[in-house]
Amino acid sequence: MFKIVAVMLSGVVVGYLLRNKRLGLVSRLITVAIWVLLFLLGIAVGLNDAILGNWDTIGWQAFILSVGGVAGSVVLAWVVYHFFFSESQE
């Protein structure tokens, strides 16, 4: 656990020191890293018999959570827009 926190803090320090530099390459590297991590997550899920054996139950739960999360985000985004960014008609 200490190693993880140390690596994260070192990244924060380096980011702070390089905050005024243009680092276009970093954005592309982050995108590639995220794609690789998602691919490896897919492999881990595909190798897990417990997940694949309960796919019908897990799939419905994931669908319900996803729809609820998206619906909640849309509603709250509308509320924030309505109260903070729209012009009042008074």
VEXSE-250833 format. One record per atom (N, C-alpha, C, CB): atom name; residue in three letters; x, y, z. Coordinates in pm, 1 decimal, decimal comma. Glycine has a CB too. Example, Ala and Ser with C-alpha at 12.3 -4.5 7.8 and 13.67 -1.06 7.14 Angstrom:
<rs>
N ALA 1319,0 -569,0 780,0
CA ALA 1230,0 -450,0 780,0
C ALA 1320,0 -330,0 780,0
CB ALA 1130,8 -447,3 904,6
N SER 1285,0 -225,0 708,0
CA SER 1367,0 -106,0 714,0
C SER 1290,0 3,0 787,0
CB SER 1408,4 -59,8 572,5
</rs>
This chain:
<rs>
N MET 82,4 -118,9 0,0
CA MET 0,0 0,0 0,0
C MET 87,1 125,7 0,0
CB MET -93,9 -0,4 120,6
N PHE 195,0 121,3 75,8
CA PHE 285,2 235,7 81,2
C PHE 344,9 266,1 -55,6
CB PHE 396,2 210,5 182,0
N LYS 376,8 160,6 -130,8
CA LYS 434,3 179,3 -264,6
C LYS 336,3 251,7 -356,2
CB LYS 473,5 43,8 -326,1
N ILE 209,7 214,7 -347,6
CA ILE 108,4 277,0 -433,5
C ILE 96,2 425,2 -401,9
CB ILE -28,3 207,5 -416,4
N VAL 89,8 458,7 -273,6
CA VAL 78,4 598,6 -232,8
C VAL 204,0 675,3 -272,0
CB VAL 54,2 609,4 -80,8
N ALA 320,9 613,7 -257,5
CA ALA 446,1 679,4 -293,0
C ALA 452,5 707,6 -443,1
CB ALA 565,4 593,4 -250,1
N VAL 410,8 612,2 -524,6
CA VAL 412,3 632,3 -669,7
C VAL 314,8 743,2 -707,4
CB VAL 376,5 501,0 -744,0
N MET 196,9 743,2 -645,9
CA MET 98,6 846,9 -676,5
C MET 148,8 985,1 -634,5
CB MET -34,5 815,9 -607,2
N LEU 206,0 995,1 -516,8
CA LEU 258,2 1123,5 -471,2
C LEU 374,6 1171,5 -556,2
CB LEU 301,3 1113,8 -326,8
N SER 459,3 1079,2 -601,5
CA SER 568,7 1120,6 -689,1
C SER 513,7 1173,4 -821,3
CB SER 665,6 1003,2 -714,3
N GLY 405,0 1113,7 -871,1
CA GLY 340,7 1165,4 -991,4
C GLY 282,8 1304,3 -970,2
CB GLY 231,8 1071,1 -1036,8
N VAL 227,1 1327,6 -852,8
CA VAL 173,9 1460,2 -821,3
C VAL 286,1 1562,8 -818,3
CB VAL 99,5 1458,5 -686,4
N VAL 398,4 1526,9 -758,2
CA VAL 512,1 1619,4 -750,1
C VAL 566,4 1650,7 -889,7
CB VAL 624,1 1560,0 -661,3
N VAL 583,8 1548,0 -971,7
CA VAL 634,0 1569,7 -1107,1
C VAL 534,3 1652,5 -1187,3
CB VAL 661,2 1435,1 -1177,5
N GLY 405,9 1623,8 -1172,7
CA GLY 303,9 1703,0 -1240,5
C GLY 305,9 1848,1 -1196,5
CB GLY 167,2 1644,2 -1215,7
N TYR 327,5 1870,9 -1068,8
CA TYR 334,2 2007,8 -1017,3
C TYR 455,1 2081,9 -1075,4
CB TYR 341,3 2007,0 -863,1
N LEU 567,2 2012,6 -1083,8
CA LEU 688,2 2074,8 -1138,1
C LEU 676,5 2103,1 -1288,0
CB LEU 808,6 1985,4 -1112,2
N LEU 599,8 2023,1 -1359,3
CA LEU 586,5 2038,0 -1505,0
C LEU 454,2 2103,5 -1544,8
CB LEU 598,1 1901,8 -1572,7
N ARG 388,3 2172,0 -1454,5
CA ARG 254,1 2223,9 -1480,5
C ARG 249,4 2330,3 -1589,3
CB ARG 197,2 2280,2 -1354,7
N ASN 357,8 2399,7 -1616,4
CA ASN 358,2 2505,0 -1718,0
C ASN 413,4 2458,7 -1852,2
CB ASN 438,5 2622,2 -1669,2
N LYS 442,0 2331,5 -1866,1
CA LYS 497,9 2276,8 -1990,8
C LYS 386,6 2218,5 -2077,1
CB LYS 604,7 2168,1 -1960,5
N ARG 408,3 2219,9 -2207,2
CA ARG 316,8 2154,0 -2298,9
C ARG 358,6 2008,0 -2311,0
CB ARG 315,6 2224,3 -2438,5
N LEU 271,0 1918,2 -2274,5
CA LEU 303,6 1775,8 -2275,4
C LEU 196,9 1698,0 -2353,6
CB LEU 315,3 1721,6 -2130,3
N GLY 190,0 1720,4 -2483,8
CA GLY 92,6 1652,2 -2568,3
C GLY 112,3 1502,2 -2571,7
CB GLY 99,1 1706,2 -2707,4
N LEU 235,8 1458,6 -2560,4
CA LEU 266,2 1315,4 -2561,5
C LEU 204,9 1245,4 -2440,8
CB LEU 417,7 1292,9 -2563,9
N VAL 199,1 1313,2 -2328,5
CA VAL 145,9 1252,6 -2206,6
C VAL -1,1 1215,9 -2225,1
CB VAL 162,4 1348,1 -2086,7
N SER -76,5 1300,3 -2289,4
CA SER -218,3 1272,5 -2313,2
C SER -235,6 1146,2 -2397,4
CB SER -285,5 1392,1 -2382,7
N ARG -153,7 1132,5 -2500,7
CA ARG -161,4 1012,6 -2584,3
C ARG -118,1 887,8 -2507,6
CB ARG -74,8 1029,6 -2709,2
N LEU -15,6 900,0 -2424,1
CA LEU 28,9 785,8 -2343,8
C LEU -77,4 743,4 -2243,5
CB LEU 158,7 819,6 -2270,6
N ILE -146,2 839,6 -2185,3
CA ILE -253,2 807,9 -2091,1
C ILE -365,5 733,7 -2162,5
CB ILE -307,3 936,2 -2024,5
N THR -400,2 778,1 -2282,3
CA THR -504,4 710,8 -2359,0
C THR -465,3 566,5 -2389,8
CB THR -532,4 786,8 -2488,9
N VAL -343,3 546,5 -2432,7
CA VAL -295,8 410,6 -2462,2
C VAL -295,8 325,3 -2335,6
CB VAL -153,8 414,5 -2524,0
N ALA -252,8 381,8 -2224,1
CA ALA -250,8 307,0 -2098,2
C ALA -391,4 266,2 -2056,2
CB ALA -185,3 390,2 -1987,6
N ILE -488,6 354,9 -2074,5
CA ILE -626,7 321,0 -2038,9
C ILE -678,8 208,9 -2127,2
CB ILE -717,7 444,3 -2050,8
N TRP -649,1 213,3 -2257,6
CA TRP -692,3 105,7 -2346,4
C TRP -629,4 -27,7 -2308,0
CB TRP -657,8 139,6 -2490,5
N VAL -502,2 -25,9 -2273,0
CA VAL -434,2 -149,9 -2231,7
C VAL -494,8 -203,5 -2102,4
CB VAL -282,2 -125,5 -2213,2
N LEU -520,9 -115,0 -2007,0
CA LEU -581,9 -158,6 -1881,2
C LEU -721,4 -217,5 -1903,8
CB LEU -589,9 -41,3 -1782,8
N LEU -801,5 -156,3 -1991,2
CA LEU -933,3 -210,5 -2021,2
C LEU -923,1 -347,4 -2088,5
CB LEU -1011,1 -113,7 -2110,3
N PHE -825,7 -362,3 -2176,6
CA PHE -804,7 -492,2 -2241,6
C PHE -766,9 -598,5 -2138,7
CB PHE -695,1 -481,5 -2349,8
N LEU -676,0 -564,1 -2049,0
CA LEU -634,7 -659,9 -1946,3
C LEU -748,9 -691,8 -1849,3
CB LEU -514,5 -605,3 -1868,9
N LEU -833,5 -593,6 -1820,9
CA LEU -951,0 -619,0 -1738,3
C LEU -1044,8 -716,9 -1808,3
CB LEU -1024,5 -487,3 -1706,7
N GLY -1062,2 -701,1 -1938,0
CA GLY -1144,4 -794,3 -2014,2
C GLY -1088,6 -935,7 -2010,5
CB GLY -1156,5 -747,7 -2157,5
N ILE -957,5 -949,2 -2018,0
CA ILE -895,5 -1081,5 -2008,0
C ILE -921,6 -1141,2 -1870,4
CB ILE -743,5 -1073,1 -2035,0
N ALA -906,7 -1060,1 -1765,6
CA ALA -928,9 -1109,3 -1629,3
C ALA -1073,7 -1153,5 -1610,1
CB ALA -892,8 -1000,7 -1526,6
N VAL -1167,3 -1079,9 -1665,3
CA VAL -1308,1 -1118,6 -1654,1
C VAL -1333,1 -1247,0 -1732,5
CB VAL -1400,8 -1005,2 -1705,1
N GLY -1276,4 -1257,0 -1850,7
CA GLY -1293,9 -1376,9 -1932,0
C GLY -1235,1 -1502,4 -1868,7
CB GLY -1232,0 -1355,6 -2066,4
N LEU -1133,7 -1487,8 -1788,3
CA LEU -1071,1 -1602,2 -1721,7
C LEU -1140,7 -1641,1 -1591,4
CB LEU -926,2 -1571,7 -1693,7
N ASN -1228,1 -1556,1 -1540,4
CA ASN -1292,5 -1579,9 -1411,5
C ASN -1420,5 -1660,7 -1431,6
CB ASN -1323,4 -1446,1 -1340,0
N ASP -1419,1 -1787,5 -1384,8
CA ASP -1535,3 -1875,3 -1401,6
C ASP -1655,1 -1829,6 -1318,8
CB ASP -1498,6 -2017,6 -1363,8
N ALA -1630,9 -1768,6 -1203,2
CA ALA -1741,5 -1723,3 -1118,8
C ALA -1821,0 -1613,0 -1188,0
CB ALA -1688,8 -1673,4 -983,3
N ILE -1752,6 -1524,2 -1256,3
CA ILE -1822,7 -1416,5 -1327,4
C ILE -1897,2 -1472,7 -1447,4
CB ILE -1723,7 -1306,9 -1372,7
N LEU -1832,3 -1555,8 -1526,4
CA LEU -1896,9 -1608,8 -1645,9
C LEU -2010,7 -1703,9 -1611,7
CB LEU -1795,3 -1679,5 -1733,1
N GLY -2000,5 -1775,4 -1497,9
CA GLY -2106,9 -1865,8 -1456,3
C GLY -2232,0 -1793,1 -1410,5
CB GLY -2058,0 -1954,6 -1346,5
N ASN -2217,7 -1671,1 -1362,8
CA ASN -2331,6 -1591,8 -1315,0
C ASN -2357,9 -1472,0 -1404,6
CB ASN -2307,3 -1544,7 -1172,2
N TRP -2326,3 -1484,7 -1531,7
CA TRP -2335,5 -1372,2 -1624,4
C TRP -2477,2 -1316,7 -1634,8
CB TRP -2287,3 -1414,3 -1761,4
N ASP -2578,4 -1405,3 -1631,5
CA ASP -2715,8 -1356,7 -1644,9
C ASP -2755,3 -1267,4 -1527,6
CB ASP -2812,8 -1474,4 -1655,6
N THR -2719,8 -1304,3 -1405,8
CA THR -2751,5 -1222,5 -1288,7
C THR -2667,1 -1096,0 -1285,5
CB THR -2730,4 -1302,6 -1160,3
N ILE -2537,9 -1110,9 -1306,0
CA ILE -2446,8 -996,1 -1302,4
C ILE -2479,6 -899,1 -1415,2
CB ILE -2299,8 -1042,6 -1312,9
N GLY -2515,4 -949,6 -1531,0
CA GLY -2548,4 -865,0 -1644,8
C GLY -2667,3 -774,6 -1617,1
CB GLY -2576,4 -949,9 -1765,7
N TRP -2773,2 -831,1 -1558,5
CA TRP -2890,3 -749,6 -1526,4
C TRP -2858,6 -646,8 -1419,6
CB TRP -3005,4 -837,6 -1480,7
N GLN -2783,9 -687,1 -1317,6
CA GLN -2747,0 -591,0 -1213,0
C GLN -2662,6 -477,8 -1271,1
CB GLN -2670,2 -661,5 -1099,1
N ALA -2568,9 -511,6 -1356,7
CA ALA -2484,6 -409,1 -1419,3
C ALA -2567,7 -317,1 -1507,6
CB ALA -2372,7 -474,3 -1502,0
N PHE -2664,1 -373,7 -1580,4
CA PHE -2750,8 -292,9 -1665,9
C PHE -2833,3 -195,4 -1582,8
CB PHE -2843,0 -382,7 -1748,9
N ILE -2890,5 -243,1 -1473,4
CA ILE -2972,6 -157,2 -1387,9
C ILE -2887,7 -47,4 -1325,2
CB ILE -3041,8 -240,1 -1278,2
N LEU -2769,7 -82,1 -1277,1
CA LEU -2680,9 19,7 -1219,5
C LEU -2637,0 121,6 -1324,4
CB LEU -2557,8 -46,6 -1156,6
N SER -2608,8 76,6 -1444,8
CA SER -2566,6 167,8 -1551,6
C SER -2678,6 264,1 -1589,5
CB SER -2521,9 88,6 -1674,8
N VAL -2797,9 210,8 -1608,6
CA VAL -2911,4 296,5 -1644,6
C VAL -2941,1 394,8 -1531,8
CB VAL -3036,8 211,3 -1675,9
N GLY -2936,0 347,5 -1407,0
CA GLY -2958,9 437,2 -1293,4
C GLY -2853,6 545,7 -1283,8
CB GLY -2962,0 358,4 -1164,6
N GLY -2728,6 509,4 -1307,7
CA GLY -2620,6 608,0 -1303,0
C GLY -2633,0 713,0 -1411,8
CB GLY -2487,1 539,1 -1314,6
N VAL -2665,0 669,3 -1533,2
CA VAL -2680,8 763,9 -1644,1
C VAL -2802,3 853,1 -1620,1
CB VAL -2695,0 688,5 -1778,9
N ALA -2913,6 793,6 -1577,2
CA ALA -3034,6 873,4 -1552,8
C ALA -3010,8 975,1 -1441,3
CB ALA -3153,6 781,8 -1516,5
N GLY -2945,0 933,5 -1334,8
CA GLY -2915,0 1026,3 -1225,9
C GLY -2823,1 1138,5 -1270,6
CB GLY -2852,2 952,2 -1110,0
N SER -2725,4 1107,2 -1352,4
CA SER -2634,1 1209,5 -1403,0
C SER -2706,4 1309,8 -1491,5
CB SER -2520,0 1145,0 -1480,3
N VAL -2795,2 1261,0 -1576,5
CA VAL -2870,1 1350,2 -1665,1
C VAL -2960,1 1442,1 -1583,7
CB VAL -2953,8 1269,1 -1766,1
N VAL -3030,3 1385,9 -1485,6
CA VAL -3120,5 1467,3 -1403,5
C VAL -3041,9 1572,4 -1325,7
CB VAL -3200,7 1378,2 -1306,4
N LEU -2932,5 1532,4 -1262,5
CA LEU -2854,4 1629,2 -1185,2
C LEU -2786,7 1733,0 -1274,6
CB LEU -2749,5 1556,9 -1102,1
N ALA -2743,6 1693,5 -1393,4
CA ALA -2685,9 1791,4 -1486,6
C ALA -2791,4 1892,8 -1527,8
CB ALA -2627,6 1721,1 -1611,5
N TRP -2914,8 1847,9 -1552,1
CA TRP -3022,4 1939,9 -1586,5
C TRP -3051,0 2035,9 -1471,1
CB TRP -3149,3 1862,1 -1623,5
N VAL -3053,5 1983,8 -1346,9
CA VAL -3079,2 2068,3 -1230,0
C VAL -2969,3 2173,9 -1216,1
CB VAL -3088,0 1982,3 -1101,2
N VAL -2844,1 2133,2 -1228,7
CA VAL -2732,9 2227,7 -1217,2
C VAL -2741,0 2331,5 -1328,3
CB VAL -2597,2 2153,9 -1222,4
N TYR -2768,3 2288,7 -1450,8
CA TYR -2780,3 2383,3 -1561,3
C TYR -2895,5 2480,3 -1536,6
CB TYR -2800,9 2308,6 -1694,1
N HIS -3007,9 2427,0 -1494,2
CA HIS -3126,6 2510,2 -1473,3
C HIS -3103,0 2616,4 -1367,0
CB HIS -3245,2 2423,7 -1434,0
N PHE -3038,1 2581,8 -1257,6
CA PHE -3020,4 2675,8 -1147,8
C PHE -2897,8 2766,2 -1162,0
CB PHE -3011,1 2600,4 -1020,0
N PHE -2796,1 2723,6 -1234,2
CA PHE -2672,0 2800,2 -1236,8
C PHE -2637,4 2862,1 -1372,5
CB PHE -2560,6 2712,6 -1194,2
N PHE -2684,2 2806,1 -1482,4
CA PHE -2638,5 2851,5 -1613,2
C PHE -2747,3 2906,5 -1703,7
CB PHE -2571,7 2740,6 -1681,9
N SER -2871,4 2879,2 -1675,6
CA SER -2976,1 2931,8 -1762,6
C SER -3013,4 3073,3 -1718,6
CB SER -3100,7 2839,4 -1760,9
N GLU -3053,5 3152,3 -1816,9
CA GLU -3094,0 3290,2 -1786,0
C GLU -3235,4 3288,3 -1731,5
CB GLU -3084,7 3382,1 -1912,0
N SER -3258,7 3362,0 -1624,6
CA SER -3392,6 3365,2 -1566,8
C SER -3485,1 3445,9 -1655,7
CB SER -3389,7 3424,0 -1424,6
N GLN -3610,3 3409,2 -1658,4
CA GLN -3707,6 3472,9 -1745,1
C GLN -3793,7 3573,3 -1668,3
CB GLN -3795,6 3367,7 -1810,7
N GLU -3749,6 3617,2 -1552,6
CA GLU -3828,2 3708,0 -1469,2
C GLU -3823,0 3849,2 -1515,9
CB GLU -3782,3 3702,1 -1329,1
</rs>
